Amino acid sequence: MSRTDFVSTGVAQLVEHRSPKPGVGSSSLSSRANIFEMKKIVVYIKESYNELVHKVSWPTYSELTNSAIVVLYASLIIALVVFSMDFCFQTLMEKVIYPH
C-alpha cells in the first residue's frame, strides 16, 4: 500500500467515524461506547453500595456522640487559644505603636 492510498483511506475512515448524523457511518460505535460507559457507571454504583453496606464499619450512636463532644471541646479550646493570642498581640502592638 502506498502512502497516498493510506492517506486517502485514513481520511475516508475519519469522515465516516466523525459523521454527526445518527444513521450514517459508525454512529452505532458511539452508541455502543455510551452503553459501555453506562454499564461501567452502573457497576461502579453497585460496588460502592455493596462496600458501604457490607464492608464499612459505621460507628454506633454513642460513639458518634462521644466523638462529636470531643470535637466540640477541641474546637472551643483552639478558639480560646487563638482569641487569647490575638488579644495579647493586639495589646502589645497598641503599647508599641501608641505608648502613653
C-alpha positions in Angstrom: 0.0 0.0 0.0 1.4 3.4 -1.0 1.4 6.5 1.2 -1.3 8.1 -0.9 -3.6 5.0 -0.5 -3.0 5.2 3.2 -3.8 8.9 3.4 -7.0 8.6 1.3 -8.2 5.6 3.2 -7.5 7.3 6.5 -9.4 10.4 5.6 -12.4 8.4 4.4 -12.4 6.4 7.6 -12.1 9.6 9.6 -15.0 11.2 7.8 -17.1 8.1 8.4 -16.3 7.9 12.1 -17.0 11.6 12.7 -20.3 11.7 10.9 -22.8 13.8 13.0 -25.9 12.1 11.6 -27.1 9.2 13.8 -27.9 6.8 11.0 -24.7 7.4 8.9 -21.3 5.9 9.3 -20.3 4.4 12.5 -22.7 6.1 14.9 -23.5 2.6 16.2 -20.0 2.5 17.6 -20.6 5.7 19.6 -23.9 4.3 20.9 -22.1 1.1 21.9 -19.4 3.2 23.6 -22.1 5.1 25.5 -23.8 1.8 26.6 -20.4 0.5 27.7 -19.8 3.7 29.7 -23.2 3.5 31.3 -22.5 -0.2 32.3 -19.3 0.9 33.9 -21.1 3.6 35.9 -23.8 1.1 37.0 -21.2 -1.4 38.1 -19.3 1.3 40.0 -22.5 2.4 41.8 -23.4 -1.2 42.7 -19.9 -1.9 44.0 -19.9 1.3 46.0 -23.3 0.4 47.6 -22.0 -3.1 48.4 -18.9 -1.7 50.1 -20.9 0.9 52.1 -23.4 -1.7 53.3 -21.1 -4.7 54.0 -17.5 -3.6 54.4 -17.7 -0.2 56.2 -17.8 -0.2 60.0 -20.2 2.5 61.0 -20.0 4.0 64.5 -22.8 3.4 67.0 -24.8 6.4 68.2 -22.9 6.6 71.5 -19.5 6.5 69.7 -20.7 9.2 67.3 -22.0 11.3 70.2 -18.7 11.0 72.1 -16.7 11.9 69.1 -18.9 15.0 68.4 -18.4 16.1 72.0 -14.6 15.7 71.7 -14.6 17.7 68.5 -16.7 20.4 70.1 -14.4 20.8 73.1 -11.3 20.7 71.0 -12.8 23.5 68.8 -13.6 25.6 71.8 -10.1 25.2 73.3 -8.5 26.1 70.0 -10.8 29.1 69.6 -9.9 30.3 73.1 -6.1 29.9 72.4 -6.4 31.9 69.1 -8.5 34.6 70.9 -6.0 34.9 73.7 -3.1 35.1 71.3 -4.9 37.7 69.2 -5.8 39.8 72.3 -2.2 39.6 73.6 -0.7 40.7 70.3 -3.2 43.4 69.9 -2.5 44.8 73.4 1.3 44.6 72.7 1.0 46.4 69.4 -1.1 49.1 70.9 1.5 49.7 73.6 4.3 49.7 71.0 2.5 51.9 68.4 0.6 54.2 70.8 2.7 54.4 74.1 1.1 56.5 76.8 
